[in-house]
Amino acid sequence: MGAPREAAASEARTLSFFHTHTKETATVTFWRDGGYDDAALTQLNWFLRDWRVDQPSKMDPRLFDILWEVYRESGSREPIHIVSAYRSPATNGMLRQRSRAVSEHSQHMSGKAMDIRLPDVDTGRLRAVAMQMQYGGVGYYPSSGFV
């Protein structure tokens, strides 16, 4: 793995995103001087909103830490493509009616999950890197090209 997690604790943590549905982009430094930047978290909460109803939620900041580590380890140099982030219960219910792959108690509704792709990293490699971190569940959707 890259730099030890302890050494990375004091580094500024910046992520760049492209939202595949809204076509919005953002580059946000969410961690600086040993802590989360509240203004940056607010910006991310809006960026990762349920785009179908323009409803933001409080995303779990630890998700950004995990994403930052996965991004670094993957070697990607492109913005992270967001396929899905926060989902309101109504949106989740609607999607669940369309697909068995949508969980009734999805972590997306709690701001604890994101579906992503890295355009310059193979989806299988992205999955392997994420699983290596051992932080929790990793959904793998190779036919749709996201994790």
C-alpha positions as CSV (number, residue, x, y, z in Angstrom):
1,M,0.0,0.0,0.0
2,G,1.1,3.6,-0.3
3,A,2.2,5.8,2.6
4,P,1.3,4.5,6.0
5,R,-2.0,5.8,7.3
6,E,-0.4,7.4,10.3
7,A,1.9,9.5,8.1
8,A,-1.0,10.5,5.8
9,A,-3.0,11.8,8.8
10,S,-1.4,15.3,8.5
11,E,-1.4,15.6,4.7
12,A,-4.0,17.7,3.0
13,R,-6.5,15.5,1.2
14,T,-7.9,16.6,-2.0
15,L,-10.2,14.8,-4.4
16,S,-11.4,15.8,-7.9
17,F,-14.8,14.6,-9.1
18,F,-17.0,14.4,-12.2
19,H,-20.7,13.7,-11.7
20,T,-21.9,11.5,-14.5
21,H,-25.5,12.6,-14.2
22,T,-25.3,16.4,-13.5
23,K,-22.0,16.8,-15.5
24,E,-20.7,19.0,-12.6
25,T,-17.1,18.9,-11.6
26,A,-15.5,19.7,-8.2
27,T,-12.0,19.6,-6.7
28,V,-12.3,19.8,-2.9
29,T,-9.7,19.7,-0.1
30,F,-11.7,18.0,2.6
31,W,-8.9,17.5,5.1
32,R,-6.3,20.0,6.1
33,D,-4.2,20.7,9.2
34,G,-5.1,17.4,10.8
35,G,-8.9,17.7,10.5
36,Y,-11.9,17.9,8.3
37,D,-12.7,21.2,6.6
38,D,-16.4,21.9,7.4
39,A,-16.9,24.2,4.4
40,A,-15.5,21.5,2.1
41,L,-17.7,18.9,3.6
42,T,-20.7,21.1,3.0
43,Q,-19.6,21.5,-0.6
44,L,-19.3,17.8,-1.0
45,N,-22.7,17.2,0.6
46,W,-24.3,19.3,-2.1
47,F,-22.2,17.9,-5.0
48,L,-23.1,14.3,-3.9
49,R,-26.8,15.1,-3.4
50,D,-29.7,13.1,-4.7
51,W,-29.6,14.7,-8.1
52,R,-33.1,13.5,-9.0
53,V,-34.6,15.8,-6.4
54,D,-31.7,18.2,-5.6
55,Q,-31.7,16.9,-2.0
56,P,-28.3,16.9,-0.2
57,S,-27.5,14.9,2.9
58,K,-24.7,14.7,5.3
59,M,-22.2,12.3,3.8
60,D,-20.0,10.3,6.2
61,P,-16.6,12.0,6.1
62,R,-14.8,8.7,6.6
63,L,-16.1,7.7,3.1
64,F,-13.9,10.5,1.7
65,D,-10.9,9.2,3.6
66,I,-11.5,5.7,2.1
67,L,-12.0,7.2,-1.3
68,W,-8.8,9.2,-1.0
69,E,-6.8,6.1,0.0
70,V,-8.3,4.0,-2.8
71,Y,-7.6,6.7,-5.3
72,R,-4.0,7.0,-4.3
73,E,-3.4,3.3,-4.3
74,S,-5.0,2.9,-7.7
75,G,-2.6,5.2,-9.3
76,S,-5.4,7.1,-11.1
77,R,-4.8,10.6,-12.4
78,E,-8.3,11.3,-13.7
79,P,-11.2,12.8,-11.7
80,I,-13.3,10.2,-9.9
81,H,-16.6,9.7,-11.8
82,I,-19.6,9.6,-9.5
83,V,-22.3,7.3,-10.7
84,S,-24.4,7.4,-7.5
85,A,-23.9,8.9,-4.0
86,Y,-26.6,10.0,-1.6
87,R,-30.1,8.7,-2.4
88,S,-33.2,9.9,-0.7
89,P,-35.5,7.1,0.6
90,A,-38.0,8.0,-2.2
91,T,-35.3,7.7,-4.9
92,N,-34.0,4.4,-3.4
93,G,-37.6,3.0,-3.4
94,M,-38.1,4.0,-7.0
95,L,-34.8,2.4,-8.0
96,R,-35.6,-0.7,-6.0
97,Q,-38.8,-1.2,-8.0
98,R,-36.7,-1.2,-11.1
99,S,-33.8,-3.4,-10.0
100,R,-33.2,-6.2,-7.6
101,A,-29.6,-4.9,-7.2
102,V,-30.9,-2.0,-5.1
103,S,-31.0,-2.8,-1.4
104,E,-34.0,-1.8,0.7
105,H,-31.6,-0.5,3.4
106,S,-29.0,0.9,1.0
107,Q,-26.0,2.6,2.6
108,H,-26.6,5.3,-0.1
109,M,-29.5,6.6,2.0
110,S,-27.2,7.1,5.0
111,G,-24.5,8.9,3.1
112,K,-22.1,5.9,3.6
113,A,-21.8,4.7,0.0
114,M,-20.8,5.9,-3.5
115,D,-20.7,4.2,-6.8
116,I,-17.6,5.3,-8.7
117,R,-15.5,4.6,-11.7
118,L,-12.0,5.7,-12.4
119,P,-11.7,6.2,-16.2
120,D,-8.0,5.3,-16.2
121,V,-8.2,2.3,-13.9
122,D,-9.7,-1.1,-14.8
123,T,-12.8,-1.8,-12.8
124,G,-11.5,-5.1,-11.6
125,R,-8.3,-3.4,-10.3
126,L,-10.4,-0.7,-8.6
127,R,-12.4,-3.5,-6.9
128,A,-9.2,-5.3,-5.8
129,V,-7.7,-2.1,-4.3
130,A,-11.0,-1.3,-2.5
131,M,-11.2,-4.8,-1.1
132,Q,-7.6,-4.7,0.0
133,M,-8.4,-1.7,2.3
134,Q,-10.9,-4.0,4.2
135,Y,-13.1,-1.1,5.3
136,G,-16.4,-2.8,4.5
137,G,-18.5,-4.0,1.6
138,V,-17.4,-3.4,-2.0
139,G,-20.1,-3.7,-4.7
140,Y,-18.7,-4.8,-8.1
141,Y,-20.7,-4.1,-11.2
142,P,-18.4,-5.1,-14.1
143,S,-21.0,-5.0,-16.8
144,S,-21.8,-1.4,-15.8
145,G,-18.2,-0.5,-15.2
146,F,-18.3,0.8,-11.6
147,V,-17.5,-0.2,-8.0
